């Protein structure tokens, strides 16, 4: 009320950029939640594989790809992320020394979530994580704690990127004739 009395128009509430996309199927919340769950489950499933459980390799990779495919975003962004993120997931099988490669799906996350360029500064956190963790976890037996720490760093970085996006000045968007698939 004080804003109305002072003549200052209220600031519009920030809305997730992907929320305003026209979806051709499904609801935003469902696609976001299931996409995130499938990305995480696929990544964990693939990492759970060994020479005796090769089935998890194919199953994890498939679930991972499906998760990226249903995230609410422009179709080209989702497609662009799938190959590099899946390749990174397989490289991660080499152990804790390769946690630095988690930068690849993190960059994909920023792209799929339509984050502004300034939020890409948060990629420094996963890079630092990839430099520091191999000093503590070298053998594959340290992969579980290395992944848990890395996932926490990625989640924190994503929230900081969202905060940076929400404080950015609103940008004008051009109308697009392409629909989400």
N, CA, C and O of each residue as an XYZ file, in Angstrom:
724
protein
N       0.813     -1.181      0.000
C       0.000      0.000      0.000
C       0.859      1.249      0.000
O       0.503      2.266     -0.596
N       1.995      1.161      0.676
C       2.884      2.321      0.716
C       3.417      2.632     -0.673
O       3.634      3.794     -1.017
N       3.629      1.579     -1.479
C       4.127      1.804     -2.834
C       3.076      2.523     -3.679
O       3.406      3.419     -4.455
N       1.811      2.128     -3.526
C       0.741      2.772     -4.289
C       0.600      4.231     -3.878
O       0.372      5.098     -4.721
N       0.734      4.499     -2.592
C       0.604      5.863     -2.099
C       1.769      6.731     -2.560
O       1.599      7.931     -2.776
N       2.946      6.139     -2.711
C       4.113      6.922     -3.107
C       4.214      7.092     -4.610
O       5.053      7.856     -5.087
N       3.380      6.400     -5.361
C       3.411      6.530     -6.809
C       4.435      5.634     -7.486
O       4.597      5.692     -8.705
N       5.126      4.807     -6.713
C       6.114      3.884     -7.276
C       5.400      2.600     -7.651
O       4.762      1.973     -6.805
N       5.501      2.196     -8.931
C       4.829      0.949     -9.301
C       5.511     -0.246     -8.656
O       6.734     -0.269     -8.521
N       4.721     -1.242     -8.258
C       5.336     -2.418     -7.624
C       6.204     -3.174     -8.629
O       5.891     -3.249     -9.817
N       7.290     -3.723     -8.123
C       8.185     -4.520     -8.962
C       7.515     -5.837     -9.302
O       6.956     -6.490     -8.421
N       7.561     -6.237    -10.560
C       6.954     -7.532    -10.895
C       7.732     -8.667    -10.249
O       8.959     -8.628    -10.159
N       6.999     -9.673     -9.804
C       7.616    -10.840     -9.184
C       8.344    -11.633    -10.259
O       7.824    -11.799    -11.363
N       9.535    -12.121     -9.954
C      10.316    -12.875    -10.924
C       9.663    -14.214    -11.190
O       9.231    -14.897    -10.262
N       9.591    -14.586    -12.447
C       9.007    -15.860    -12.847
C      10.074    -16.649    -13.594
O      10.771    -16.114    -14.457
N      10.189    -17.907    -13.256
C      11.123    -18.810    -13.941
C      10.908    -18.701    -15.455
O       9.777    -18.852    -15.916
N      11.960    -18.442    -16.237
C      11.786    -18.264    -17.685
C      11.120    -19.451    -18.382
O      10.340    -19.257    -19.315
N      11.412    -20.656    -17.950
C      10.831    -21.824    -18.604
C       9.348    -21.997    -18.276
O       8.635    -22.712    -18.980
N       8.890    -21.353    -17.223
C       7.486    -21.470    -16.825
C       6.562    -20.797    -17.848
O       5.402    -21.188    -17.978
N       7.055    -19.808    -18.560
C       6.214    -19.091    -19.519
C       6.226    -19.737    -20.912
O       5.561    -19.243    -21.822
N       6.962    -20.816    -21.084
C       6.995    -21.481    -22.388
C       5.697    -22.232    -22.654
O       5.130    -22.839    -21.746
N       5.230    -22.193    -23.886
C       4.040    -22.994    -24.203
C       4.427    -24.467    -24.320
O       5.258    -24.827    -25.153
N       3.838    -25.303    -23.503
C       4.133    -26.731    -23.537
C       3.089    -27.436    -24.396
O       1.894    -27.157    -24.292
N       3.547    -28.347    -25.242
C       2.598    -29.077    -26.089
C       2.050    -30.305    -25.383
O       1.068    -30.892    -25.838
N       2.659    -30.695    -24.294
C       2.137    -31.817    -23.505
C       2.590    -31.658    -22.066
O       3.644    -31.083    -21.795
N       1.801    -32.163    -21.165
C       2.156    -32.191    -19.747
C       2.052    -30.848    -19.056
O       1.838    -29.808    -19.678
N       2.211    -30.913    -17.743
C       2.228    -29.712    -16.911
C       3.663    -29.375    -16.552
O       4.507    -30.265    -16.447
N       3.940    -28.095    -16.364
C       5.283    -27.628    -16.056
C       5.850    -28.336    -14.826
O       6.960    -28.865    -14.867
N       5.089    -28.345    -13.739
C       5.584    -28.914    -12.484
C       5.921    -30.392    -12.633
O       6.942    -30.862    -12.132
N       5.039    -31.125    -13.336
C       5.282    -32.556    -13.532
C       6.531    -32.798    -14.365
O       7.356    -33.643    -14.020
N       6.670    -32.070    -15.447
C       7.826    -32.275    -16.318
C       9.126    -31.883    -15.616
O      10.146    -32.555    -15.770
N       9.088    -30.801    -14.851
C      10.279    -30.380    -14.116
C      10.666    -31.413    -13.062
O      11.817    -31.843    -12.999
N       9.703    -31.806    -12.239
C       9.981    -32.759    -11.161
C      10.451    -34.101    -11.712
O      11.480    -34.622    -11.282
N       9.699    -34.669    -12.668
C      10.078    -35.971    -13.213
C      11.372    -35.893    -14.006
O      12.160    -36.838    -13.989
N      11.605    -34.791    -14.698
C      12.868    -34.627    -15.415
C      14.047    -34.647    -14.458
O      15.042    -35.331    -14.700
N      13.935    -33.894    -13.369
C      15.003    -33.840    -12.372
C      15.213    -35.198    -11.710
O      16.349    -35.642    -11.541
N      14.119    -35.853    -11.337
C      14.219    -37.175    -10.703
C      14.882    -38.174    -11.644
O      15.745    -38.942    -11.219
N      14.490    -38.174    -12.917
C      15.064    -39.126    -13.874
C      16.529    -38.824    -14.182
O      17.323    -39.747    -14.363
N      16.893    -37.555    -14.243
C      18.302    -37.203    -14.452
C      19.144    -37.744    -13.303
O      20.174    -38.377    -13.530
N      18.711    -37.497    -12.075
C      19.458    -37.978    -10.909
C      19.455    -39.502    -10.818
O      20.492    -40.113    -10.557
N      18.292    -40.114    -11.034
C      18.199    -41.576    -10.942
C      19.033    -42.247    -12.027
O      19.697    -43.250    -11.766
N      19.004    -41.708    -13.225
C      19.809    -42.275    -14.304
C      21.294    -42.163    -14.028
O      22.054    -43.100    -14.272
N      21.707    -41.008    -13.515
C      23.119    -40.825    -13.183
C      23.572    -41.746    -12.072
O      24.653    -42.330    -12.144
N      22.750    -41.879    -11.046
C      23.092    -42.774     -9.936
C      23.065    -44.225    -10.398
O      23.930    -45.016    -10.024
N      22.073    -44.572    -11.212
C      21.979    -45.945    -11.714
C      23.183    -46.336    -12.552
O      23.701    -47.445    -12.425
N      23.628    -45.431    -13.403
C      24.797    -45.738    -14.220
C      26.047    -45.856    -13.352
O      26.893    -46.716    -13.593
N      26.160    -45.012    -12.368
C      27.331    -45.073    -11.481
C      27.311    -46.325    -10.611
O      28.354    -46.727    -10.094
N      26.149    -46.948    -10.439
C      26.040    -48.162     -9.623
C      26.472    -49.409    -10.381
O      26.519    -50.500     -9.813
N      26.782    -49.252    -11.640
C      27.150    -50.433    -12.431
C      28.571    -50.894    -12.119
O      29.399    -50.130    -11.623
N      28.826    -52.151    -12.423
C      30.171    -52.721    -12.344
C      30.251    -53.835    -13.374
O      29.340    -53.980    -14.190
N      31.302    -54.614    -13.359
C      31.457    -55.655    -14.378
C      30.412    -56.754    -14.273
O      30.219    -57.511    -15.224
N      29.741    -56.855    -13.146
C      28.721    -57.882    -12.970
C      27.307    -57.357    -13.213
O      26.373    -58.147    -13.357
N      27.139    -56.047    -13.259
C      25.808    -55.459    -13.435
C      25.816    -54.480    -14.619
O      25.506    -53.299    -14.461
N      26.168    -54.979    -15.778
C      26.233    -54.122    -16.959
C      24.878    -53.553    -17.367
O      24.805    -52.532    -18.050
N      23.816    -54.215    -16.946
C      22.478    -53.735    -17.282
C      22.275    -52.300    -16.803
O      21.581    -51.522    -17.456
N      22.878    -51.945    -15.664
C      22.728    -50.595    -15.126
C      23.322    -49.539    -16.056
O      22.902    -48.382    -16.030
N      24.295    -49.932    -16.874
C      24.883    -48.970    -17.814
C      23.832    -48.476    -18.803
O      23.636    -47.271    -18.966
N      23.164    -49.410    -19.456
C      22.147    -49.051    -20.430
C      20.926    -48.429    -19.758
O      20.400    -47.421    -20.229
N      20.486    -49.020    -18.678
C      19.310    -48.512    -17.973
C      19.552    -47.092    -17.462
O      18.714    -46.211    -17.654
N      20.680    -46.874    -16.820
C      20.989    -45.544    -16.282
C      21.102    -44.492    -17.364
O      20.582    -43.386    -17.217
N      21.785    -44.832    -18.457
C      21.930    -43.873    -19.551
C      20.582    -43.545    -20.182
O      20.323    -42.391    -20.523
N      19.734    -44.535    -20.339
C      18.416    -44.314    -20.943
C      17.554    -43.419    -20.058
O      16.935    -42.473    -20.545
N      17.512    -43.712    -18.773
C      16.722    -42.902    -17.837
C      17.255    -41.475    -17.793
O      16.478    -40.522    -17.735
N      18.566    -41.325    -17.819
C      19.223    -40.022    -17.821
C      18.781    -39.201    -19.034
O      18.413    -38.034    -18.900
N      18.819    -39.815    -20.212
C      18.435    -39.129    -21.449
C      16.951    -38.753    -21.424
O      16.585    -37.656    -21.847
N      16.108    -39.642    -20.939
C      14.673    -39.342    -20.846
C      14.455    -38.155    -19.909
O      13.627    -37.288    -20.189
N      15.186    -38.112    -18.808
C      15.058    -36.994    -17.870
C      15.370    -35.661    -18.523
O      14.615    -34.702    -18.364
N      16.471    -35.588    -19.256
C      16.814    -34.346    -19.950
C      15.773    -34.028    -21.021
O      15.466    -32.862    -21.267
N      15.243    -35.049    -21.645
C      14.309    -34.850    -22.756
C      12.971    -34.261    -22.324
O      12.317    -33.585    -23.119
N      12.555    -34.498    -21.103
C      11.238    -34.001    -20.690
C      11.294    -32.711    -19.874
O      10.251    -32.161    -19.523
N      12.489    -32.225    -19.569
C      12.573    -30.963    -18.838
C      11.875    -29.864    -19.631
O      12.031    -29.797    -20.850
N      11.105    -28.996    -18.962
C      10.467    -27.900    -19.699
C      11.535    -26.898    -20.153
O      12.194    -26.259    -19.334
N      11.684    -26.781    -21.444
C      12.675    -25.901    -22.042
C      12.426    -25.874    -23.539
O      11.619    -26.652    -24.046
N      13.095    -25.005    -24.237
C      13.045    -25.038    -25.695
C      13.668    -26.349    -26.137
O      14.659    -26.795    -25.559
N      13.098    -26.963    -27.146
C      13.545    -28.278    -27.596
C      15.010    -28.334    -27.989
O      15.686    -29.312    -27.670
N      15.525    -27.316    -28.673
C      16.912    -27.343    -29.103
C      17.859    -27.340    -27.916
O      18.943    -27.920    -27.992
N      17.476    -26.703    -26.830
C      18.341    -26.670    -25.649
C      18.458    -28.063    -25.033
O      19.551    -28.495    -24.664
N      17.331    -28.761    -24.924
C      17.345    -30.113    -24.361
C      18.159    -31.061    -25.230
O      18.942    -31.861    -24.717
N      17.978    -30.973    -26.538
C      18.687    -31.861    -27.463
C      20.188    -31.589    -27.436
O      20.994    -32.518    -27.486
N      20.558    -30.319    -27.357
C      21.975    -29.944    -27.340
C      22.701    -30.505    -26.116
O      23.892    -30.809    -26.192
N      22.011    -30.643    -25.011
C      22.619    -31.073    -23.752
C      22.803    -32.592    -23.675
O      23.735    -33.065    -23.026
N      21.940    -33.348    -24.319
C      21.888    -34.798    -24.105
C      23.217    -35.504    -24.386
O      23.692    -36.244    -23.525
N      23.823    -35.310    -25.531
C      25.050    -36.052    -25.871
C      26.221    -35.707    -24.951
O      26.854    -36.619    -24.418
N      26.536    -34.416    -24.744
C      27.664    -34.123    -23.852
C      27.428    -34.576    -22.410
O      28.350    -35.072    -21.763
N      26.209    -34.411    -21.902
C      25.930    -34.804    -20.516
C      26.008    -36.318    -20.357
O      26.516    -36.807    -19.348
N      25.510    -37.065    -21.339
C      25.576    -38.522    -21.259
C      27.018    -39.004    -21.375
O      27.429    -39.914    -20.655
N      27.779    -38.405    -22.269
C      29.202    -38.751    -22.374
C      29.941    -38.487    -21.077
O      30.784    -39.281    -20.662
N      29.626    -37.378    -20.442
C      30.254    -37.052    -19.160
C      29.903    -38.088    -18.121
O      30.744    -38.458    -17.302
N      28.676    -38.558    -18.143
C      28.240    -39.558    -17.166
C      29.077    -40.834    -17.280
O      29.426    -41.445    -16.270
N      29.391    -41.225    -18.496
C      30.229    -42.411    -18.713
C      31.673    -42.151    -18.289
O      32.321    -43.039    -17.735
N      32.182    -40.952    -18.539
C      33.552    -40.607    -18.118
C      33.662    -40.649    -16.600
O      34.708    -41.005    -16.057
N      32.589    -40.287    -15.923
C      32.591    -40.270    -14.457
C      32.825    -41.659    -13.864
O      33.180    -41.779    -12.692
N      32.631    -42.699    -14.662
C      32.891    -44.067    -14.187
C      34.365    -44.311    -13.866
O      34.699    -45.306    -13.222
N      35.241    -43.422    -14.304
C      36.672    -43.600    -14.033
C      37.048    -43.281    -12.593
O      38.148    -43.617    -12.156
N      36.160    -42.642    -11.855
C      36.426    -42.411    -10.439
C      36.455    -40.955    -10.039
O      36.138    -40.069    -10.833
N      36.842    -40.716     -8.791
C      36.795    -39.364     -8.215
C      37.688    -38.348     -8.918
O      37.455    -37.143     -8.820
N      38.699    -38.822     -9.619
C      39.567    -37.868    -10.320
C      38.842    -37.181    -11.471
O      39.329    -36.180    -11.997
N      37.697    -37.700    -11.864
C      36.971    -37.097    -12.979
C      35.735    -36.311    -12.543
O      34.880    -36.013    -13.377
N      35.620    -35.971    -11.268
C      34.447    -35.192    -10.835
C      34.441    -33.794    -11.457
O      33.402    -33.134    -11.479
N      35.564    -33.348    -11.950
C      35.595    -32.047    -12.622
C      34.693    -32.052    -13.856
O      34.234    -30.992    -14.282
N      34.433    -33.218    -14.435
C      33.597    -33.298    -15.632
C      32.135    -32.983    -15.337
O      31.353    -32.798    -16.270
N      31.750    -32.917    -14.073
C      30.382    -32.535    -13.728
C      30.065    -31.106    -14.160
O      28.909    -30.684    -14.127
N      31.082    -30.373    -14.560
C      30.873    -29.033    -15.119
C      30.005    -29.129    -16.379
O      29.206    -28.232    -16.649
N      30.156    -30.206    -17.145
C      29.409    -30.356    -18.406
C      27.893    -30.408    -18.178
O      27.174    -29.603    -18.769
N      27.378    -31.327    -17.343
C      25.920    -31.292    -17.145
C      25.458    -30.036    -16.408
O      24.316    -29.609    -16.579
N      26.321    -29.444    -15.600
C      25.931    -28.204    -14.933
C      25.720    -27.089    -15.956
O      24.751    -26.336    -15.868
N      26.622    -26.985    -16.919
C      26.435    -26.006    -17.992
C      25.154    -26.316    -18.768
O      24.426    -25.410    -19.172
N      24.891    -27.609    -18.969
C      23.653    -28.007    -19.620
C      22.438    -27.579    -18.816
O      21.439    -27.132    -19.379
N      22.523    -27.715    -17.508
C      21.421    -27.299    -16.635
C      21.146    -25.806    -16.799
O      19.993    -25.391    -16.913
N      22.198    -25.010    -16.809
C      22.022    -23.568    -16.970
C      21.389    -23.246    -18.320
O      20.556    -22.345    -18.418
N      21.777    -23.971    -19.344
C      21.211    -23.761    -20.673
C      19.739    -24.166    -20.715
O      18.899    -23.419    -21.216
N      19.435    -25.338    -20.193
C      18.055    -25.836    -20.214
C      17.133    -24.981    -19.351
O      15.959    -24.817    -19.684
N      17.630    -24.447    -18.275
C      16.813    -23.608    -17.397
C      16.744    -22.159    -17.866
O      16.142    -21.331    -17.182
N      17.340    -21.826    -19.012
C      17.296    -20.489    -19.610
C      17.898    -19.432    -18.685
O      17.337    -18.348    -18.527
N      19.036    -19.752    -18.076
C      19.674    -18.796    -17.175
C      20.405    -17.715    -17.976
O      20.959    -18.001    -19.037
N      20.410    -16.475    -17.475
C      21.121    -15.407    -18.170
C      22.634    -15.618    -18.085
O      23.128    -16.375    -17.250
N      23.335    -14.944    -18.950
C      24.784    -15.125    -19.060
C      25.504    -14.886    -17.739
O      26.479    -15.576    -17.439
N      25.050    -13.934    -16.955
C      25.755    -13.634    -15.697
C      25.692    -14.788    -14.698
O      26.565    -14.893    -13.836
N      24.694    -15.645    -14.789
C      24.600    -16.782    -13.872
C      25.635    -17.865    -14.200
O      25.874    -18.760    -13.389
N      26.239    -17.785    -15.372
C      27.260    -18.759    -15.742
C      28.544    -18.580    -14.926
O      29.429    -19.434    -14.979
N      28.656    -17.495    -14.181
C      29.786    -17.328    -13.261
C      29.803    -18.428    -12.199
O      30.858    -18.761    -11.660
N      28.632    -18.988    -11.903
C      28.551    -20.015    -10.874
C      29.234    -21.311    -11.289
O      29.396    -22.212    -10.466
N      29.631    -21.417    -12.533
C      30.360    -22.615    -12.974
C      31.710    -22.707    -12.252
O      32.329    -23.770    -12.230
N      32.156    -21.619    -11.675
C      33.414    -21.631    -10.922
C      33.341    -22.555     -9.710
O      34.360    -23.120     -9.311
N      32.159    -22.722     -9.117
C      32.021    -23.608     -7.955
C      32.254    -25.074     -8.323
O      33.036    -25.742     -7.646
N      31.608    -25.602     -9.368
C      31.910    -26.988     -9.759
C      33.348    -27.175    -10.240
O      33.933    -28.240    -10.043
N      33.913    -26.155    -10.864
C      35.321    -26.252    -11.280
C      36.212    -26.365    -10.051
O      37.106    -27.211    -10.007
N      35.974    -25.517     -9.052
C      36.766    -25.579     -7.821
C      36.570    -26.927     -7.134
O      37.526    -27.508     -6.620
N      35.341    -27.424     -7.123
C      35.056    -28.734     -6.553
C      35.886    -29.809     -7.259
O      36.446    -30.690     -6.607
N      35.962    -29.739     -8.562
C      36.724    -30.716     -9.333
C      38.223    -30.630     -9.122
O      38.944    -31.598     -9.361
N      38.686    -29.495     -8.682
C      40.122    -29.328     -8.387
C      40.436    -29.791     -6.970
O      41.465    -30.427     -6.741
N      39.560    -29.479     -6.017
C      39.822    -29.778     -4.606
C      39.578    -31.250     -4.256
O      40.415    -31.868     -3.598
N      38.451    -31.819     -4.685
C      38.094    -33.180     -4.268
C      39.125    -34.254     -4.617
O      39.367    -35.131     -3.787
N      39.739    -34.233     -5.786
C      40.734    -35.281     -6.067
C      41.933    -35.277     -5.115
O      42.685    -36.251     -5.073
N      42.119    -34.213     -4.365
C      43.176    -34.197     -3.353
C      42.810    -35.057     -2.142
O      43.683    -35.453     -1.370
N      41.513    -35.345     -1.979
C      41.047    -36.120     -0.839
C      40.564    -37.514     -1.224
O      40.657    -38.451     -0.431
N      40.052    -37.646     -2.433
C      39.511    -38.927     -2.909
C      40.193    -39.300     -4.219
O      39.977    -38.660     -5.248
N      41.015    -40.338     -4.170
C      41.758    -40.745     -5.360
C      41.249    -42.090     -5.873
O      41.015    -42.255     -7.070
N      41.082    -43.032     -4.979
C      40.653    -44.377     -5.355
C      39.149    -44.408     -5.615
O      38.411    -43.540     -5.149
N      38.709    -45.410     -6.357
C      37.286    -45.513     -6.667
C      36.454    -45.759     -5.412
O      35.255    -45.479     -5.407
N      37.058    -46.268     -4.371
C      36.322    -46.477     -3.120
C      35.846    -45.148     -2.523
O      34.927    -45.139     -1.704
N      36.443    -44.054     -2.912
C      36.027    -42.727     -2.442
C      35.013    -42.056     -3.352
O      34.706    -40.876     -3.181
N      34.486    -42.809     -4.330
C      33.565    -42.208     -5.285
C      32.248    -41.773     -4.644
O      31.728    -40.711     -4.987
N      31.702    -42.553     -3.734
C      30.429    -42.183     -3.113
C      30.504    -40.845     -2.376
O      29.680    -39.967     -2.629
N      31.474    -40.666     -1.467
C      31.529    -39.350     -0.816
C      31.866    -38.224     -1.804
O      31.381    -37.102     -1.654
N      32.687    -38.519     -2.805
C      33.018    -37.494     -3.797
C      31.774    -37.080     -4.582
O      31.591    -35.898     -4.876
N      30.917    -38.048     -4.921
C      29.685    -37.729     -5.646
C      28.695    -36.972     -4.776
O      28.044    -36.039     -5.245
N      28.575    -37.363     -3.519
C      27.648    -36.673     -2.614
C      28.072    -35.214     -2.450
O      27.239    -34.311     -2.525
N      29.348    -34.987     -2.229
C      29.852    -33.616     -2.091
C      29.653    -32.850     -3.397
O      29.224    -31.696     -3.388
N      29.965    -33.494     -4.509
C      29.825    -32.837     -5.813
C      28.374    -32.481     -6.116
O      28.097    -31.401     -6.638
N      27.445    -33.382     -5.792
C      26.030    -33.078     -6.014
C      25.567    -31.917     -5.138
O      24.751    -31.102     -5.569
N      26.078    -31.838     -3.923
C      25.735    -30.707     -3.051
C      26.273    -29.397     -3.641
O      25.594    -28.371     -3.608
N      27.486    -29.441     -4.174
C      28.065    -28.247     -4.808
C      27.248    -27.852     -6.037
O      26.981    -26.670     -6.251
N      26.850    -28.837     -6.843
C      26.046    -28.541     -8.031
C      24.691    -27.943     -7.650
O      24.242    -26.977     -8.267
N      24.047    -28.509     -6.646
C      22.746    -27.989     -6.212
C      22.885    -26.562     -5.678
O      22.082    -25.688     -6.005
N      23.891    -26.340     -4.867
C      24.125    -24.989     -4.352
C      24.432    -24.004     -5.470
O      23.950    -22.871     -5.453
N      25.221    -24.426     -6.430
C      25.550    -23.565     -7.568
C      24.302    -23.232     -8.377
O      24.128    -22.100     -8.828
N      23.435    -24.228     -8.557
C      22.195    -23.996     -9.308
C      21.300    -22.996     -8.589
O      20.656    -22.167     -9.232
N      21.254    -23.064     -7.269
C      20.445    -22.101     -6.520
C      21.034    -20.701     -6.595
O      20.296    -19.721     -6.703
N      22.358    -20.599     -6.537
C      22.996    -19.281     -6.679
C      22.737    -18.735     -8.083
O      22.482    -17.542     -8.245
N      22.799    -19.603     -9.099
C      22.516    -19.172    -10.475
C      21.081    -18.682    -10.589
O      20.815    -17.693    -11.274
N      20.163    -19.356     -9.931
C      18.757    -18.933     -9.942
C      18.606    -17.582     -9.261
O      17.864    -16.722     -9.735
N      19.308    -17.398     -8.154
C      19.271    -16.117     -7.451
C      19.814    -14.998     -8.344
O      19.232    -13.916     -8.412
N      20.917    -15.260     -9.019
C      21.477    -14.268     -9.940
C      20.498    -13.963    -11.076
O      20.370    -12.816    -11.503
N      19.816    -14.990    -11.556
C      18.840    -14.790    -12.631
C      17.655    -13.968    -12.144
O      17.137    -13.123    -12.875
N      17.225    -14.214    -10.912
C      16.045    -13.512    -10.399
C      16.325    -12.057    -10.079
O      15.395    -11.253    -10.009
N      17.580    -11.704     -9.885
C      17.919    -10.315     -9.593
C      18.359     -9.565    -10.841
O      18.628     -8.366    -10.782
N      18.433    -10.263    -11.968
C      18.808     -9.611    -13.223
C      17.660     -8.740    -13.696
O      16.494     -9.059    -13.465
N      17.991     -7.636    -14.361
C      16.902     -6.817    -14.902
C      16.123     -7.612    -15.946
O      16.713     -8.411    -16.674
N      14.807     -7.407    -16.032
C      14.030     -8.179    -17.000
C      14.510     -7.898    -18.412
O      14.812     -6.759    -18.765
N      14.574     -8.943    -19.208
C      15.029     -8.770    -20.589
C      13.831     -8.881    -21.509
O      12.859     -9.586    -21.234
N      13.935     -8.177    -22.584
C      12.863     -8.249    -23.565
C      13.061     -9.502    -24.390
O      14.184     -9.843    -24.762
N      11.987    -10.172    -24.669
C      12.068    -11.368    -25.492
C      11.299    -11.149    -26.769
O      10.263    -10.483    -26.794
N      11.824    -11.720    -27.821
C      11.152    -11.641    -29.094
C      10.164    -12.780    -29.212
O      10.423    -13.876    -28.715
N       9.040    -12.543    -29.858
C       8.107    -13.657    -30.026
C       8.738    -14.765    -30.842
O       9.460    -14.511    -31.805
N       8.465    -15.979    -30.453
C       9.046    -17.131    -31.133
C       7.917    -17.957    -31.751
O       6.873    -18.174    -31.136
N       8.153    -18.406    -32.969
C       7.132    -19.218    -33.627
C       7.315    -20.696    -33.296
O       6.422    -21.503    -33.555
N       8.474    -21.060    -32.720
C       8.704    -22.479    -32.418
C       8.009    -22.845    -31.113
O       7.966    -22.053    -30.171
N       7.480    -24.025    -31.075
C       6.796    -24.541    -29.906
C       7.697    -25.527    -29.197
O       8.614    -26.086    -29.797
N       7.435    -25.739    -27.916
C       8.146    -26.761    -27.143
C       7.589    -28.122    -27.529
O       6.390    -28.272    -27.760
N       8.471    -29.108    -27.596
C       8.011    -30.439    -28.006
C       7.822    -31.395    -26.913
O       7.438    -32.540    -27.154
